[in-house]
Amino acid sequence: MKQKNLPYLMMICLCFSQSLRASEPDSGDFQKLSLPLFDGESLAGWEGDAYWFHIEDKAVVAGRLDEKIPHNEFLCTTQAYDDFELRLEARLLGNGQNAGIQIRSKRVPGSSEVSGYQVDMGQAGDRLVWGALYDESRRNRMLAEVDQKLLGKVLEKDSWNSYRIICKGPAITIFLNGKKTVEYRESDSSIPLHGVIGLQIHSGAPSEAWYRNIRIKQL
């Protein structure tokens, strides 16, 4: 092999390595360096309406299957976070089929609502919104959606789905079942880059959102 070809080959290897890191969810040290946000037994470190949130099989269960949900409900951490990597598993049961994970958010005074970024779950109308990024009770619009064909390949419908959410400065990256679905960069300097983490159940038909194995690593 000629020496002059080495830089070119090194560049190819570097690009390939970076591509693999972008698509794989595990950095290898997350489990060692992260902390549990939910201990599987209590709601210590969280606050919300206990009527709509309970613990079952080491998971937080939001909502009810025997009762219509009158308005959005959120279970939020008592601590705020800025830069972090969050991992958890989630699933949806029932007819409502809409929930989400709040990040860098805050409670809306005098309301059950929470304002901030939401990593979406379920459906909105006739489209799937798993792995998308919504701005809840603030700009009230999708910030980044996911290709429906990609979701058809990645999503485990009616089963557990894993999320990896990375917030670093103005950048938010979302992985669903190991596949990157969103890479968003906030351009509005007035939007806070810190806040609480929340688990949502959307208003509507009887439904449950289950959340488990919730861990965070501050960056």
C-alpha contacts under 8 A as a table, 3 or more apart, distances in Angstrom:
res1	aa1	res2	aa2	distance
1	M	5	N	7.47
2	K	5	N	5.78
2	K	6	L	7.44
3	Q	6	L	5.56
4	K	7	P	6.92
5	N	8	Y	5.47
5	N	9	L	6.36
6	L	9	L	5.11
6	L	10	M	6.03
7	P	10	M	5.02
7	P	11	M	6.17
8	Y	11	M	5.15
8	Y	12	I	6.46
9	L	12	I	5.10
9	L	13	C	6.30
10	M	13	C	5.12
10	M	14	L	6.11
11	M	14	L	5.08
11	M	15	C	6.20
12	I	15	C	5.27
12	I	16	F	6.17
13	C	16	F	5.10
13	C	17	S	6.06
14	L	17	S	5.09
14	L	18	Q	6.20
15	C	18	Q	5.14
15	C	19	S	6.15
16	F	19	S	5.08
16	F	20	L	6.33
17	S	20	L	5.21
17	S	21	R	6.37
18	Q	21	R	5.12
18	Q	22	A	6.31
19	S	22	A	5.20
19	S	23	S	6.60
20	L	23	S	5.36
20	L	24	E	6.12
21	R	24	E	5.35
21	R	25	P	7.73
21	R	27	S	7.96
22	A	25	P	7.83
22	A	180	K	7.47
23	S	178	G	6.60
23	S	179	K	5.78
23	S	180	K	6.19
24	E	27	S	7.95
24	E	178	G	5.75
24	E	179	K	7.21
25	P	164	R	6.89
25	P	175	F	7.16
25	P	178	G	5.11
25	P	179	K	7.69
26	D	29	D	7.85
26	D	30	F	7.22
27	S	30	F	6.40
28	G	31	Q	7.55
29	D	32	K	5.40
29	D	33	L	6.11
30	F	33	L	5.23
30	F	34	S	5.58
30	F	217	K	7.01
31	Q	34	S	5.48
31	Q	35	L	7.92
33	L	217	K	6.25
34	S	215	R	6.14
34	S	216	I	5.16
34	S	217	K	4.21
34	S	218	Q	7.52
35	L	215	R	5.42
35	L	216	I	5.43
35	L	217	K	6.37
36	P	39	D	6.34
36	P	213	N	7.50
36	P	214	I	5.90
36	P	215	R	4.27
36	P	216	I	6.38
37	L	45	G	7.48
37	L	214	I	5.55
37	L	215	R	5.35
37	L	216	I	6.63
38	F	41	E	7.84
38	F	42	S	7.46
38	F	43	L	6.91
38	F	44	A	7.54
38	F	45	G	7.84
38	F	212	R	7.68
38	F	213	N	7.25
38	F	214	I	5.81
38	F	215	R	7.41
39	D	42	S	6.40
39	D	43	L	7.78
39	D	44	A	7.97
39	D	58	K	7.91
40	G	55	I	7.44
40	G	57	D	7.86
40	G	58	K	4.16
40	G	59	A	5.96
40	G	60	V	7.69
40	G	212	R	7.47
40	G	213	N	7.85
41	E	55	I	6.85
41	E	58	K	6.14
42	S	55	I	7.16
43	L	46	W	5.44
43	L	47	E	7.54
45	G	77	T	5.75
45	G	78	T	5.54
45	G	79	Q	7.46
46	W	75	L	6.43
46	W	76	C	5.34
46	W	77	T	4.32
46	W	78	T	5.43
47	E	75	L	5.64
47	E	76	C	5.37
47	E	77	T	6.32
47	E	78	T	6.47
48	G	53	F	7.61
48	G	73	E	7.91
48	G	74	F	6.22
48	G	75	L	4.57
48	G	76	C	6.41
49	D	52	W	5.81
49	D	53	F	6.65
49	D	73	E	7.61
49	D	74	F	7.76
49	D	75	L	7.27
50	A	53	F	5.03
50	A	54	H	6.63
51	Y	54	H	7.57
52	W	62	A	5.69
52	W	63	G	4.94
52	W	64	R	6.92
52	W	73	E	7.23
53	F	60	V	6.77
53	F	61	V	5.58
53	F	62	A	4.63
53	F	63	G	6.35
53	F	75	L	7.34
54	H	60	V	5.90
54	H	61	V	5.31
54	H	62	A	6.80
55	I	58	K	6.37
55	I	59	A	5.54
55	I	60	V	4.78
55	I	61	V	5.79
56	E	59	A	5.37
56	E	60	V	6.61
56	E	61	V	6.66
58	K	212	R	6.73
59	A	210	W	6.23
59	A	211	Y	5.40
59	A	212	R	4.52
59	A	213	N	7.64
60	V	210	W	5.67
60	V	211	Y	5.11
60	V	212	R	6.33
61	V	208	E	6.39
61	V	209	A	5.81
61	V	210	W	4.61
61	V	211	Y	6.57
62	A	199	L	7.70
62	A	200	Q	6.99
62	A	201	I	5.70
62	A	208	E	5.40
62	A	209	A	5.07
62	A	210	W	6.31
63	G	69	I	6.96
63	G	73	E	7.99
63	G	201	I	5.88
63	G	206	P	7.38
63	G	207	S	5.92
63	G	208	E	4.68
63	G	209	A	6.64
64	R	67	E	5.74
64	R	68	K	7.54
64	R	69	I	7.52
64	R	206	P	5.78
64	R	207	S	5.48
64	R	208	E	5.50
65	L	68	K	7.89
65	L	93	L	7.91
65	L	94	G	6.26
65	L	206	P	4.64
65	L	207	S	4.84
65	L	208	E	6.24
66	D	206	P	5.94
66	D	207	S	8.00
67	E	205	A	7.55
67	E	206	P	5.14
68	K	203	S	7.63
68	K	204	G	5.86
68	K	205	A	4.93
68	K	206	P	4.58
68	K	207	S	7.84
69	I	72	N	7.40
69	I	202	H	7.36
69	I	203	S	4.78
69	I	204	G	5.14
69	I	205	A	6.34
69	I	206	P	6.23
69	I	207	S	7.94
70	P	203	S	5.43
70	P	204	G	6.43
71	H	112	S	7.68
71	H	202	H	6.84
71	H	203	S	4.33
71	H	204	G	7.29
72	N	112	S	6.78
72	N	113	E	6.51
72	N	200	Q	7.03
72	N	201	I	5.97
72	N	202	H	4.62
72	N	203	S	4.68
73	E	112	S	6.10
73	E	113	E	6.92
73	E	200	Q	5.71
73	E	201	I	5.52
73	E	202	H	6.64
73	E	203	S	7.51
74	F	112	S	7.27
74	F	113	E	7.29
74	F	114	V	7.13
74	F	198	G	5.99
74	F	199	L	5.42
74	F	200	Q	4.53
74	F	201	I	6.66
75	L	198	G	5.33
75	L	199	L	5.14
75	L	200	Q	6.64
76	C	196	V	6.40
76	C	197	I	5.62
76	C	198	G	4.09
76	C	199	L	6.45
77	T	80	A	7.15
77	T	196	V	5.66
77	T	197	I	5.52
77	T	198	G	6.34
78	T	196	V	7.05
79	Q	195	G	7.95
79	Q	196	V	6.12
80	A	104	R	7.50
80	A	194	H	6.58
80	A	195	G	4.52
80	A	196	V	4.30
80	A	197	I	7.21
81	Y	84	F	7.11
81	Y	104	R	6.77
81	Y	194	H	5.38
81	Y	195	G	5.37
81	Y	196	V	6.08
81	Y	197	I	7.62
81	Y	218	Q	7.78
82	D	104	R	6.77
82	D	167	C	7.32
82	D	168	K	7.65
82	D	169	G	7.96
82	D	193	L	5.84
82	D	194	H	4.00
82	D	195	G	6.51
82	D	218	Q	7.97
83	D	166	I	7.69
83	D	167	C	5.12
83	D	168	K	4.74
83	D	169	G	6.55
83	D	193	L	7.91
83	D	194	H	7.47
83	D	218	Q	6.01
83	D	219	L	5.26
84	F	166	I	5.91
84	F	167	C	5.36
84	F	168	K	6.63
84	F	216	I	6.71
84	F	217	K	5.52
84	F	218	Q	4.18
84	F	219	L	4.86
85	E	164	R	7.04
85	E	165	I	5.62
85	E	166	I	4.41
85	E	167	C	6.39
85	E	216	I	5.66
85	E	217	K	5.15
85	E	218	Q	6.36
85	E	219	L	7.05
86	L	163	Y	7.83
86	L	164	R	5.77
86	L	165	I	5.06
86	L	166	I	6.40
86	L	214	I	7.34
86	L	215	R	5.89
86	L	216	I	4.50
86	L	217	K	6.54
87	R	162	S	7.33
87	R	163	Y	5.48
87	R	164	R	4.57
87	R	165	I	6.35
87	R	213	N	7.50
87	R	214	I	5.79
87	R	215	R	5.41
87	R	216	I	6.43
88	L	162	S	5.84
88	L	163	Y	5.42
88	L	164	R	6.93
88	L	211	Y	6.93
88	L	212	R	5.97
88	L	213	N	5.13
88	L	214	I	4.38
88	L	215	R	6.47
89	E	160	W	6.09
89	E	161	N	5.37
89	E	162	S	4.32
89	E	163	Y	6.03
89	E	211	Y	5.73
89	E	212	R	5.34
89	E	213	N	6.16
89	E	214	I	7.17
90	A	160	W	5.39
90	A	161	N	5.34
90	A	162	S	6.46
90	A	163	Y	7.69
90	A	209	A	7.07
90	A	210	W	5.44
90	A	211	Y	4.58
90	A	212	R	6.56
91	R	158	D	6.71
91	R	159	S	5.74
91	R	160	W	4.82
91	R	161	N	6.22
91	R	209	A	5.88
91	R	210	W	5.28
91	R	211	Y	6.90
92	L	97	Q	6.05
92	L	98	N	7.58
92	L	99	A	7.91
92	L	122	G	7.20
92	L	158	D	6.52
92	L	159	S	7.62
92	L	207	S	7.38
92	L	208	E	5.84
92	L	209	A	4.66
92	L	210	W	6.34
93	L	96	G	7.88
93	L	97	Q	6.85
93	L	158	D	6.95
93	L	207	S	5.60
93	L	208	E	5.11
93	L	209	A	6.44
94	G	97	Q	6.60
94	G	205	A	7.86
94	G	206	P	6.15
94	G	207	S	4.22
94	G	208	E	6.31
95	N	205	A	5.71
95	N	206	P	6.05
95	N	207	S	5.63
96	G	202	H	7.43
96	G	203	S	7.72
96	G	204	G	5.81
96	G	205	A	4.65
96	G	206	P	5.91
96	G	207	S	5.02
96	G	208	E	7.90
97	Q	121	M	7.77
97	Q	122	G	4.94
97	Q	123	Q	5.99
97	Q	207	S	6.72
98	N	120	D	7.84
98	N	121	M	5.72
98	N	122	G	4.44
98	N	123	Q	5.70
98	N	124	A	7.32
98	N	201	I	6.82
98	N	202	H	5.58
99	A	120	D	6.41
99	A	121	M	5.14
99	A	122	G	6.39
99	A	199	L	7.86
99	A	200	Q	5.23
99	A	201	I	4.65
99	A	202	H	5.18
99	A	209	A	6.54
100	G	118	Q	5.95
100	G	119	V	5.48
100	G	120	D	4.42
100	G	121	M	5.06
100	G	199	L	6.26
100	G	200	Q	5.15
100	G	201	I	6.99
101	I	118	Q	5.36
101	I	119	V	5.00
101	I	120	D	6.52
101	I	121	M	7.96
101	I	197	I	7.17
101	I	198	G	5.65
101	I	199	L	4.93
101	I	200	Q	6.16
102	Q	105	S	6.18
102	Q	114	V	7.96
102	Q	116	G	6.70
102	Q	117	Y	5.71
102	Q	118	Q	4.39
102	Q	119	V	6.32
102	Q	196	V	7.54
102	Q	197	I	5.20
102	Q	198	G	4.49
102	Q	199	L	6.22
102	Q	200	Q	7.32
103	I	116	G	6.69
103	I	117	Y	5.42
103	I	118	Q	6.18
103	I	119	V	7.57
103	I	195	G	6.72
103	I	196	V	6.16
103	I	197	I	4.66
103	I	198	G	6.61
104	R	116	G	6.10
104	R	117	Y	6.35
104	R	192	P	7.23
104	R	193	L	6.13
104	R	194	H	4.54
104	R	195	G	3.73
104	R	196	V	5.37
104	R	197	I	6.37
105	S	114	V	6.59
105	S	115	S	5.43
105	S	116	G	4.18
105	S	117	Y	6.35
105	S	194	H	7.14
105	S	195	G	4.57
105	S	196	V	5.06
105	S	197	I	6.51
105	S	198	G	7.66
106	K	114	V	5.53
106	K	115	S	5.38
106	K	116	G	6.58
106	K	195	G	5.93
106	K	196	V	6.00
107	R	111	S	7.82
107	R	112	S	7.57
107	R	113	E	6.30
107	R	114	V	4.43
107	R	115	S	6.23
108	V	111	S	5.61
108	V	112	S	7.02
108	V	113	E	5.50
108	V	114	V	5.38
108	V	115	S	6.32
113	E	137	S	7.13
114	V	136	E	7.02
114	V	137	S	6.65
115	S	135	D	7.60
115	S	136	E	5.29
115	S	137	S	4.79
115	S	138	R	5.72
116	G	135	D	5.66
116	G	136	E	5.28
116	G	137	S	6.85
116	G	138	R	6.42
117	Y	133	L	6.86
117	Y	134	Y	5.90
117	Y	135	D	4.73
117	Y	136	E	6.02
118	Q	133	L	5.73
118	Q	134	Y	5.00
118	Q	135	D	5.93
118	Q	136	E	6.14
119	V	130	W	7.84
119	V	131	G	6.27
119	V	132	A	5.88
119	V	133	L	4.84
119	V	134	Y	6.41
119	V	174	I	7.91
120	D	129	V	5.85
120	D	130	W	5.40
120	D	131	G	5.81
120	D	132	A	5.28
120	D	133	L	5.93
120	D	134	Y	6.53
121	M	128	L	7.91
121	M	129	V	5.67
121	M	130	W	4.22
121	M	131	G	6.63
121	M	132	A	7.65
122	G	128	L	5.93
122	G	129	V	5.61
122	G	130	W	5.52
123	Q	126	D	6.79
123	Q	127	R	5.63
123	Q	128	L	4.41
123	Q	129	V	5.30
123	Q	130	W	7.38
124	A	127	R	5.60
124	A	128	L	6.38
124	A	129	V	6.48
127	R	148	Q	7.47
128	L	148	Q	6.81
128	L	151	L	7.57
129	V	132	A	5.42
129	V	145	E	6.94
129	V	146	V	6.96
130	W	146	V	7.66
130	W	151	L	7.46
130	W	155	L	7.77
130	W	176	L	7.85
131	G	145	E	7.70
131	G	146	V	6.68
131	G	163	Y	7.95
131	G	174	I	6.61
131	G	175	F	6.99
131	G	176	L	5.82
131	G	181	T	5.78
131	G	182	V	7.09
132	A	142	M	7.64
132	A	143	L	7.91
132	A	144	A	5.72
132	A	145	E	4.72
132	A	146	V	5.68
132	A	174	I	7.97
132	A	181	T	6.96
132	A	182	V	6.57
133	L	142	M	6.07
133	L	143	L	5.49
133	L	144	A	5.13
133	L	145	E	6.54
133	L	182	V	7.30
134	Y	140	N	7.25
134	Y	141	R	5.88
134	Y	142	M	4.32
134	Y	143	L	5.41
134	Y	144	A	7.05
135	D	138	R	6.01
135	D	139	R	5.63
135	D	140	N	5.21
135	D	141	R	5.58
135	D	142	M	6.25
135	D	143	L	6.65
136	E	139	R	6.91
136	E	140	N	5.34
136	E	141	R	7.46
137	S	140	N	5.47
142	M	145	E	6.64
143	L	184	Y	7.80
144	A	182	V	6.47
144	A	184	Y	7.02
145	E	182	V	7.40
146	V	150	L	7.34
146	V	151	L	7.12
146	V	181	T	5.95
146	V	182	V	7.16
147	D	150	L	5.33
147	D	151	L	6.47
148	Q	151	L	5.04
148	Q	152	G	6.19
149	K	152	G	5.03
149	K	153	K	6.64
150	L	153	K	5.29
150	L	154	V	6.20
151	L	154	V	4.99
151	L	155	L	5.32
152	G	155	L	5.96
154	V	176	L	7.38
154	V	177	N	6.57
154	V	179	K	7.31
155	L	161	N	7.02
155	L	176	L	7.68
155	L	177	N	7.31
156	E	159	S	5.50
156	E	160	W	6.63
156	E	161	N	6.11
157	K	160	W	7.86
161	N	176	L	7.02
161	N	177	N	6.01
162	S	176	L	5.83
162	S	177	N	4.91
162	S	178	G	7.54
163	Y	174	I	7.19
163	Y	175	F	5.72
163	Y	176	L	4.94
163	Y	177	N	6.34
163	Y	178	G	7.76
164	R	174	I	5.88
164	R	175	F	4.98
164	R	176	L	6.67
164	R	178	G	7.69
165	I	172	I	7.24
165	I	173	T	5.84
165	I	174	I	4.69
165	I	175	F	6.41
166	I	171	A	7.93
166	I	172	I	5.67
166	I	173	T	5.13
166	I	174	I	6.51
167	C	170	P	7.46
167	C	171	A	5.85
167	C	172	I	4.68
167	C	173	T	6.67
168	K	171	A	5.37
168	K	172	I	6.64
168	K	219	L	7.42
169	G	193	L	6.77
170	P	185	R	5.39
170	P	186	E	5.01
170	P	187	S	7.52
170	P	193	L	6.77
171	A	183	E	7.24
171	A	184	Y	5.70
171	A	185	R	4.39
171	A	186	E	6.39
172	I	182	V	7.59
172	I	183	E	5.96
172	I	184	Y	5.14
172	I	185	R	6.27
173	T	180	K	7.42
173	T	181	T	7.80
173	T	182	V	5.47
173	T	183	E	4.53
173	T	184	Y	6.29
174	I	180	K	5.83
174	I	181	T	5.70
174	I	182	V	5.03
174	I	183	E	6.65
175	F	178	G	5.52
175	F	179	K	5.07
175	F	180	K	4.17
175	F	181	T	5.56
175	F	182	V	7.16
176	L	179	K	5.26
176	L	180	K	6.37
176	L	181	T	6.53
180	K	183	E	7.65
186	E	189	S	7.57
186	E	191	I	7.83
188	D	191	I	5.83
189	S	192	P	7.75
192	P	195	G	7.58
199	L	211	Y	7.87
200	Q	209	A	7.66
201	I	208	E	7.03
201	I	209	A	6.16
211	Y	214	I	7.38
